[in-house]
Amino acid sequence: MKTFSINSELFKIYQGLLVGYCLISNFNNSGEDEEVSSLLRSEESKVEAKFSNIEVNEYPSIAVWRDAYIRFGAKPKKYPSSIENLIKRNLKGNRLPHINKLVDIYNYISLKYLVPVGGEDLDKVEGDIQLTIAGEDEVPVKLLGENEERPPYPNEVIYKDGIGTTCRRWNWKEADRTKLTEDTSNAIVVIELLPPVDTSSLEQALNELRELITRSCGGEVRTGTLDESNQSVELV
């Protein structure tokens, strides 16, 4: 039985950490959904307006991830969190391209709630998934858009399965091996929160994520939250 779990040490280091999960099975990820595309374009416009007179790095829900990255030794200017990267791309006028329906949906959720969101193809995952702290001998991994395999640094926060890392520097960049494609039919999507973002925001984000996936992709959808008192969930 596959599980998704969070290393208990992370709750001690990053107090208030919450990770919402959405497990989707037997869904259709092919094609493009006009409703989702329209929502994404609309949210991009709202982000442009919101941050027209606000420094992205200083916005509370962005700054907290910069602080988290610094704690495990990453330079946030060079390696921004996924949500900071989305916002800054948008402010440069770079509209997010269509990747596949599930990625489009979670990019929309990420921009609307200003939280990191990512996902993995569960049929490409080997064994259990962990959000954990990298050790001294992690296996080199090829990330999206890169040609060379590199191992995570010791103490880096990573997602990993039985083969190796599936996402480096917490939510900075995902591995090519487990990426979501139009052929994906079983997946996990995670929404990560650190204070000051609260539980009610996570519940709203998970509810909207579930509703959009159900309408756009079909399949069976199950959501929940991992926290210090509930650190793991069975994937199937």
Order of alpha helices (4+ residues) and beta strands (2+ residues): beta-alpha-beta-alpha-alpha-alpha-alpha-beta-beta-beta-beta-beta-beta-alpha-beta-beta
